Amino acid sequence: MSEYSGAALFGLSSASSALARANQSAQCTLLVLAKAPRPGRSKTRLAPAYGLDGAAALAAAALADTLAAVAAVPDRIAGRRVLVLDGGPVAGVPPGFDVIPQVPGGHARRIAAALAAADGPALLIGMDTPQVTPELLSIDTGDTGVGAWLGAADDGGWWALGLRDPRRFAETVLAGVPMSTARTGAVQRERLVAAGLAVADLPPLRDVDEPADAEAVAAASPGTRFAATLATLRAAS
């Protein structure tokens, strides 16, 4: 082998290794924070319109849609997929997911702990947005100027929160943030900025909390399990 060809091969090998490292560093952990769908425990604000069993069925469909979207994110982006579960077990978790329990405590504490357990960049969502798509979850971690990702919810909360360095920042940016209020999203953004993090905005989505939300989300995403379940409940009423 000539000196030139050896150097060329070495250069190719080095470039391939660098590309592999870059691809690896661009991966993130996708986390779904969820409550096991059970009558009387899940989506209870939907119960006046659909009954406790119907609300639980809608919760199960929303969770299934969410997990399917996360599963469909390309592996070059999603290095790990985790269902962080309160209660359980749940059926139908797609292959490739780790299932871990939520820690005790308030909602902000549970979110912070889930994020802080990730090794490297992480994006966390709940089970309230069955219309979510793999494209919405495919964040660009290659832009090193971005330290956080935030997806606003139409009701003033947020549907997605991501951190480039969750082990360092999760507890700081979530401690004391009021949850389930019309100011949750604004306060969360303030905390991220106060921590010195540049925030990339994800498209806003509508959370499913009330019956009107369920109807609107189902109408906008008719191909989802959630929409099909809602149609079945309507037909049976």
N, C-alpha and C positions, 0 to 999 in steps of 0.2 A: 504494500500500500504506500502510495506517495505521501510526502509530507503535506501536500496541498489537500489530497483527498481526506487524510486523517483530520486535518484542521476543519475541513468542511463538515465532516461527519460530527466532529465535536461541537461545532457551531449549531448544527441541526439538533443535536441531542440537548444542548443547553437551551435552545429556543423552545424545544418541546417541553422540557422540564419547567421553564418559566411559564409557558402557557398553561401547563397542568396546575402549577401553583396559583396562577391567576384565576383559573376556573374554580379551584377549590376555595379560594378566598372569597369568591363572589357568591358562594352558596350561603343560604341562611336557614335558620330553623323556623318552620311554620307551626304555630301553636293555635289550637282551638280550645278555648276555655268554655266548658259546657256543663250543664246539669243533666243528669240522666233523666230522660222523659218518663215521668210517672204522674198519673192522675192526682191532682191536688198539690203537686210540687212544681209542675212545669207550666209556664205560660198561663198562669192563673187569671191574668187580666183578660184573656180570651174566653174564659169559661162562661161569662154571662151570655155570650153569643153562640158558643159551640158546645157548652158543657165541659165538665172536667175531663172526661175521656176524649172528647174532641180536641180540647186544648193540648192534651198530652200527645195525641196523634199528630197535630200540627207541629209540636215541638220536635217529635221524632223525625218528621219529614224535613223540617228545617235543618236539623243536625245532619241528616243524610245528605242533603244538598250541599251543605257546607263542607263536609268531609270529602265528598266527591270532587268539589272544586279544588280543594287542597291537594288531593291525590293526583289531579291532572296537571298541576304545576310541574314544568319540566325539572328533571333531576339536576340539571346544570344550575338551577336556581335554588331548588329546595334540597338541601343536604340532609334534612331530618324533618319528619312530620310527627307531631305529638298531639294527642288528645289529652287534655288536662281536665279530669272528670271529677265532678261532685256527685257521689252516689254511683250506682252501677251494679253489675256490668251492663253494657249496652250491646245489642246485636248489630251486625252489619258494618263493623268498622273495617274499612278497606285494608288490604295488605300493605305493609310498610309503615304502619303507624305504631309508635310507642304509646301506651296508655298509662298515665301516671295520675295519682290522686291529687286533688287540690289540697293546699295546706289549710288549716283552720284559720278563721279570722274574717275580717270584712272583705268586701269586694276588691278594694284597692290593694289590700295585702295579698290576696290570692293572685291578682294580676302580676304584681311585682315579683312574687316568688316564682311564678311560672316563667316570666321573662328572665329572671336572674339565673335560672337553672340552665339556660341555653349557653352553648359554647360558640361565641361569635355572634354575628348579626341575627336578630330574631324579629319576627312579625307575629303579633297575637291578634286574633279575632274571636268573637263570640259565636253564638248560634242563632243570632237574631236577624241575620241578613242572608236568607236562603237564595237570594238573587246574585250573590257574589260569584265571580267568574275567576278562572285561573289567571286570566290576563290582569285583573285587578290586584291579584296577590303576587304577581311577578315583579317585585321591587328591584330596582337597580342598585345593588350594593357596591357596584364598581365605582360609583361617584363618591370618592372618599371625603368630599366636602360636606356630605350629608350625614348628620348624626342621628336623625330620627325621622320616622314616617308617621303621618297622622291622617286617618280617614275620618272626616266629620260625618256625623249622622244628622239627618234633617231635624231631629228633635232637640238639637243642641248638645248631644253627647258625642261619642265617637264610636266607630265600628271597627277600627283597626289602629293599633299602636305598635310601632317598630322602633328598635334601638340598635345602633351599630355596636355598642358596647354595653349590653344589658347588665352584665355583672357589676359594672361600675356605676351605672346610672339608674337602674330600675327602682331601687328603694327611694332614691332621692327625688325622682320626678313624680312618683306616685303617692308618697306619704302625704296623707291629709287631703288628697284631691276628693271632693265630694262626688259621689257616684249617683247616677240616675236622676240628674237635675238638668234644667235647661242651660246651665252654665258649665257643665262638666267638660265639654270640649274646649271652651275658652280658657278655663282654668288649667286644663292639661297642657294646652299650647303655651300658656304663660310659664308653667313650670319647666317645660322643655327649653324654652328660650332663656329662662333664668339660669339654667344649667350650662348655658353656652353652646347649645346644640342647634345647628342649622336644620330646619324642619322642611321636609318634602311633603307636599300635600297629595294625598290620594283622592280620587273622585268621591264626592259625597254619596251616601246611600241612605235609604229609609229603613230604620229599624222596625221590626215587627214587635210591637208592644200591645197595641189595642186592636180591636176588630177592624177599625177603619184602615189601619196599617196592613193588616193581613189581606184585606180585599185589594188594596192598591198594589201591594207587592205581587200578589198572585196575578193580577191583571197585567202588570208590566213584565212578568216572567212566566208566561203560560206553560212553558216546557218543563218546569221544575216539579219535583215530587210534592213540594209545598202546595203549588197550585192544584195539582191533581187531588191531593188530600182535601183541600178546601172545597173543591167541586163535589167530591163524594159526600162531605158533611152537609153541604147545601142540599144535595139531592135527597138526602135521608131525612131532612128536617120537614 
